[in-house]
Amino acid sequence: MSVQPDIETPGSRARGEPDAGVPHGRAPWLQVDWREHQRWLLVDGQPVNVIELGPQNGRGDAAEQGQAHETVVFVHGLSGSWANWLEQLPVLAARHRVVAVDLPGFGHSPMPAEDISIAGYARLLDTLLGQLGIDAAAVVGNSMGGFIGAELAISFPQRVERLVLVSAAGLSTHNEPRTLRAMPALRRLNRVLAMSAAWLAAHSDGVERRPRLRAATLNLVVAHPSRLAAALAAEQVRGAGTPGFLQGLEAVIGYDIRDRLPQIACPTLIVWGARDRLISVRDAGVFEELIPNARKVVYEDTGHMAMLERPAEFNALLEAFLGG
């Protein structure tokens, strides 16, 4: 399938503007023409928006130098999109083939024909990786994306060489009482977000350059919204109001994976923020205990999206884990 012309890629509006939140010049992701790396795949009849960078099939600088270039697949969380990994993709692509997707119902990927489920997303990723010629990869998932990564590692263990869970859902989120009680309000909120999504997308740059509005939109997911570069914050806001939110939320709280976590056989890195307001940092210890070959890293003064809040540290940690 050809690239749809109506997709606005990150940085296309900000290209040529300095990134005020980057102390040593322009952020690497602002220097990428993302249109060159975006394409559509038809996966079991489902259109999926895919971003891909880096050496492939033994080609590229890393391969020529005899260095490992393991494929890394990034999976976003609930109400997220592939742009949640902007700080990782161009950096990791120097040595690795990197792939990020918009899960069906999120980002630019349309809703799936069947109800959203964690197991269904894992099956989709398995098929998608097969179509890309990727036998096995390191899988990095945030929140719901971590939940999906864990399910993929259990149901399709041959696909996952290493697993990284960043504030992953799946433990305390299962039948979480507060979430269940809040479902009616969340449904109303989702309708409001869906109706305002077009306006928000059109005005996200201006919204995120205002500290109070940035705090209001990102306060739940990062510990210090004002510390995110304005352009980066704007790209995160553009994913709001997607149609898959409610089904995705129901899939997260209704699926129990705890008893199957000991089946994960690959090395696993668990990354959390000590100030995560969405999923308790206590879950990091439980994941570490239940997954046989796992270790955790907890960042102080960090929220639900360590990869955006501490990109340099996170990227160094990820590279070390991939090379370990």
Secondary structure, DSSP 4 states (H G I P E B T S, - for coil): -PPPTTPPPTTTTTTTS--TT-TTSS-GGGG--GGGGEEEEEETTEEEEEEEES--TT-SHHHHTT-----EEEE--TT--GGGGTTTHHHHTTTS-EEEEE-TTSTTSPPPSSPP-HHHHHHHHHHHHHHTT-S-EEEEEETHHHHHHHHHHHHSGGGEEEEEEES--SSTTTT-HHHHHHHHHHHHHHHHHHHHHHHHHHHHHHHHTSHHHHHHHHTTT-S-GGGS-HHHHHHHHTTTT-TTHHHHHHHHHH---GGGGGG--S-EEEEEETT-SSS-THHHHHHHHHSTTEEEEEETT--S-HHHHSHHHHHHHHHHHHH-
